Amino acid sequence: MQPKDSTNNEGFKGFTNHDCPFLPCHEGVRGDFNCLFCYCPLIAYECPGPYDVFTDKNGITRKDCSDCTLPHNGYRGAWNFIQKWLLKPVVWNGQPQTRKYRIKPVKD
């Protein structure tokens, strides 16, 4: 087995679970649908993905990332996106997004 930084095999960067009853769970995904980050590791951190904020029945403020496709956009793209944002994670402060990041439109 080669270390991930010295292999040409990028199989560890993603997969598509074609048997998942929820596939596709997000509309507008570019490239192969990446299921590796089904539960996004950025849920507790600031991120550029579009999210809404809600308060659950226990009074806890949470992020709703239903409109975000960034961790699912292709195997390489999703992997690189998550790795970039985990390099310097900033804990989410529980507030709505103040900066709207530009999301590239999906090409038909």
C-alpha positions as CSV (number, residue, x, y, z in Angstrom):
1,M,0.0,0.0,0.0
2,Q,1.3,3.4,-1.0
3,P,0.8,6.5,1.1
4,K,-2.0,8.7,-0.3
5,D,0.4,11.5,-1.3
6,S,2.5,9.2,-3.4
7,T,-0.1,7.1,-5.3
8,N,-1.7,7.7,-8.6
9,N,-4.8,5.8,-7.6
10,E,-7.4,8.3,-6.4
11,G,-10.0,5.6,-5.4
12,F,-9.9,6.9,-1.8
13,K,-11.3,10.3,-2.8
14,G,-14.9,9.1,-3.3
15,F,-17.5,6.7,-4.4
16,T,-21.1,6.6,-5.4
17,N,-23.5,4.4,-3.5
18,H,-25.9,3.5,-6.3
19,D,-28.0,1.3,-3.9
20,C,-28.8,4.3,-1.6
21,P,-32.5,4.9,-1.5
22,F,-31.9,8.6,-1.1
23,L,-29.6,9.0,-4.2
24,P,-29.6,11.7,-5.4
25,C,-30.1,13.5,-2.1
26,H,-29.0,16.9,-3.5
27,E,-29.9,18.4,-6.9
28,G,-27.4,20.1,-9.1
29,V,-24.3,18.0,-8.4
30,R,-21.5,18.4,-10.9
31,G,-19.6,15.3,-12.0
32,D,-19.8,11.9,-10.3
33,F,-22.0,12.0,-7.2
34,N,-19.6,11.6,-4.3
35,C,-21.1,9.8,-1.3
36,L,-17.9,9.8,0.8
37,F,-19.0,12.9,2.6
38,C,-22.6,11.9,3.1
39,Y,-22.4,13.5,6.5
40,C,-20.2,16.5,5.9
41,P,-17.2,16.9,8.2
42,L,-17.7,20.7,8.0
43,I,-21.1,20.7,9.8
44,A,-19.4,22.1,12.9
45,Y,-17.2,24.6,11.1
46,E,-17.5,27.7,9.1
47,C,-17.7,26.8,5.4
48,P,-18.6,28.4,2.0
49,G,-21.5,26.0,1.4
50,P,-25.0,27.5,1.4
51,Y,-26.8,26.7,4.7
52,D,-29.7,27.9,6.7
53,V,-29.9,28.1,10.5
54,F,-32.6,26.7,12.6
55,T,-33.3,25.9,16.3
56,D,-34.3,22.3,17.0
57,K,-36.9,21.1,19.5
58,N,-34.2,21.2,22.3
59,G,-33.3,24.8,21.7
60,I,-30.0,24.0,19.9
61,T,-29.0,26.1,16.9
62,R,-28.1,23.9,14.0
63,K,-27.0,24.2,10.3
64,D,-29.3,22.9,7.5
65,C,-27.0,22.1,4.6
66,S,-29.7,20.6,2.4
67,D,-29.0,23.1,-0.5
68,C,-25.2,22.4,-0.4
69,T,-23.6,20.2,-3.1
70,L,-20.0,21.1,-2.5
71,P,-19.0,17.8,-0.7
72,H,-20.7,15.8,-3.5
73,N,-19.3,17.5,-6.7
74,G,-17.2,14.7,-8.2
75,Y,-14.6,12.6,-6.4
76,R,-11.5,14.8,-6.8
77,G,-13.4,18.1,-6.5
78,A,-15.2,17.1,-3.3
79,W,-12.1,15.6,-1.8
80,N,-10.0,18.8,-2.5
81,F,-12.8,21.0,-1.2
82,I,-13.1,19.2,2.1
83,Q,-9.3,19.0,2.5
84,K,-8.8,22.7,1.9
85,W,-11.4,23.7,4.5
86,L,-10.1,21.3,7.1
87,L,-6.6,22.7,6.9
88,K,-7.6,25.7,9.0
89,P,-11.0,24.9,10.5
90,V,-12.9,27.6,12.2
91,V,-15.6,26.5,14.6
92,W,-19.0,27.6,13.5
93,N,-20.4,30.3,15.9
94,G,-24.0,29.3,15.5
95,Q,-24.9,32.4,13.5
96,P,-26.3,32.6,10.0
97,Q,-23.9,33.1,7.1
98,T,-22.9,36.8,6.8
99,R,-20.8,36.2,3.6
100,K,-22.5,34.7,0.6
101,Y,-20.0,32.7,-1.3
102,R,-20.3,32.5,-5.1
103,I,-21.3,29.0,-6.2
104,K,-20.6,28.3,-9.9
105,P,-23.7,27.5,-11.8
106,V,-24.3,23.9,-12.9
107,K,-23.8,23.4,-16.6
108,D,-26.5,21.3,-18.4
